[in-house]
Amino acid sequence: MNPTRSLIIGAVLAVACIGILGSYAQNAITINTDKTSYGPGDLVSITGTVSGASNQLVAIQVKDPSGNLISIRTVQTDSNGNFALTFKVPPTATSGSFEIDADTKINGQTVSVSKTFAQTVPEFGTLVSVVLLVSVISTILLSAKIRSKI
């Protein structure tokens, strides 16, 4: 085979491969959360972009650390490919990593992305805070009553 012809075929194949890889790169999903960790009952704001596709449906699933589905929604991107979703962490949620999965179909091709965020349950809950507050107030009142008798 002629060396010039080999170079031409190699260049054509390289350009074709770059074109194919470029088309896959254009069809990507990104997702972000407004914070990296949340507590029970907190609102989670998810934003994202489907690059290379506007007005596209995106399926979003959120699973707790045990793999239980806690939210499933379908949102539509705007004309720029952006989307947003807000959901509430269940008040009974346990500590661990929650997983967000987003999927869409572009030109018959499924495009997916996953992201995790941390759920942290406070060491001292609301009940403990109330008990502590009542104890402090009771101690102050009891001390004041004892001092008034002296």
Secondary structure as the mmCIF struct_conf table of DSSP 4:
data_model
#
loop_
_struct_conf.conf_type_id
_struct_conf.id
_struct_conf.beg_label_comp_id
_struct_conf.beg_label_asym_id
_struct_conf.beg_label_seq_id
_struct_conf.end_label_comp_id
_struct_conf.end_label_asym_id
_struct_conf.end_label_seq_id
HELX_RH_AL_P HELX_RH_AL_P1 PRO A 3 GLN A 26
BEND BEND1 ASN A 27 ASN A 27
STRN STRN1 ILE A 29 THR A 33
BEND BEND2 ASP A 34 ASP A 34
BEND BEND3 THR A 36 THR A 36
STRN STRN2 SER A 37 TYR A 38
TURN_TY1_P TURN_TY1_P1 PRO A 40 GLY A 41
STRN STRN3 LEU A 43 VAL A 50
TURN_TY1_P TURN_TY1_P2 SER A 51 GLY A 52
BEND BEND4 SER A 54 ASN A 55
STRN STRN4 LEU A 57 LYS A 63
TURN_TY1_P TURN_TY1_P3 PRO A 65 SER A 66
BEND BEND5 GLY A 67 GLY A 67
STRN STRN5 LEU A 69 GLN A 76
TURN_TY1_P TURN_TY1_P4 SER A 79 ASN A 80
BEND BEND6 GLY A 81 GLY A 81
STRN STRN6 ASN A 82 LYS A 88
HELX_LH_PP_P HELX_LH_PP_P1 VAL A 89 PRO A 90
TURN_TY1_P TURN_TY1_P5 PRO A 91 THR A 92
HELX_LH_PP_P HELX_LH_PP_P2 ALA A 93 THR A 94
BEND BEND7 SER A 95 SER A 95
STRN STRN7 GLY A 96 ILE A 106
TURN_TY1_P TURN_TY1_P6 ASN A 107 GLY A 108
STRN STRN8 GLN A 109 GLN A 119
BEND BEND8 GLU A 123 PHE A 124
HELX_RH_AL_P HELX_RH_AL_P2 THR A 126 LYS A 149
#
